[in-house]
Amino acid sequence: MAKMEQWDIALEEKTKELKTCQQEKGLKSCLGCEEMNNCNIRDSYVKAVYESMSKGVGGGFEF
């Protein structure tokens, strides 16, 4: 098995964090959460996804 890169490890951690939050709130996604637009957990997850895809290379992003 190939060594996991730091971005993939960070993404796994943030995914677990996000899923735990969703389970605690009884949700299947963030869309039904009233805190979605101001959520540090979700923001960290989105950032980890982007960094995993870009492997740390590239500019920032905004939605």
C-alpha positions as CSV (number, residue, x, y, z in Angstrom):
1,M,0.0,0.0,0.0
2,A,1.3,3.4,-1.0
3,K,2.2,5.9,1.8
4,M,-0.7,8.3,2.3
5,E,0.2,11.9,1.6
6,Q,-0.4,14.6,4.2
7,W,-3.3,16.0,2.2
8,D,-5.0,12.6,2.1
9,I,-4.5,12.1,5.8
10,A,-5.9,15.6,6.5
11,L,-8.9,14.8,4.3
12,E,-9.7,11.6,6.1
13,E,-9.6,13.4,9.5
14,K,-11.8,16.2,8.3
15,T,-14.2,13.7,6.7
16,K,-14.6,11.8,10.0
17,E,-15.1,15.1,11.8
18,L,-17.8,16.2,9.4
19,K,-19.6,12.8,9.4
20,T,-19.6,12.8,13.2
21,C,-21.2,16.3,13.3
22,Q,-23.8,15.2,10.8
23,Q,-24.6,12.1,12.8
24,E,-24.8,14.0,16.1
25,K,-27.4,16.3,14.5
26,G,-29.3,13.5,12.8
27,L,-28.4,14.8,9.3
28,K,-27.2,13.0,6.1
29,S,-25.6,16.1,4.7
30,C,-24.8,19.7,5.7
31,L,-27.6,21.1,3.6
32,G,-30.2,20.7,6.3
33,C,-28.1,22.3,9.0
34,E,-28.9,25.8,10.1
35,E,-25.1,26.5,10.8
36,M,-24.0,25.4,7.3
37,N,-23.0,28.9,6.1
38,N,-21.0,29.6,9.3
39,C,-19.6,26.2,10.1
40,N,-15.9,25.8,10.8
41,I,-16.1,22.0,10.5
42,R,-17.5,22.3,7.0
43,D,-15.1,25.0,6.0
44,S,-12.2,22.9,7.1
45,Y,-13.5,19.9,5.2
46,V,-13.9,21.9,2.0
47,K,-10.4,23.2,2.4
48,A,-9.1,19.7,2.9
49,V,-10.8,18.5,-0.2
50,Y,-9.3,21.3,-2.3
51,E,-5.8,20.7,-0.9
52,S,-6.1,16.9,-1.4
53,M,-7.1,17.5,-5.1
54,S,-4.3,20.1,-5.7
55,K,-1.7,18.4,-3.5
56,G,-0.9,21.7,-2.0
57,V,-0.1,23.3,-5.3
58,G,-2.2,26.2,-6.7
59,G,-3.9,29.3,-5.5
60,G,-6.7,29.8,-3.1
61,F,-10.4,29.4,-3.9
62,E,-13.7,31.0,-3.0
63,F,-17.2,30.0,-3.6
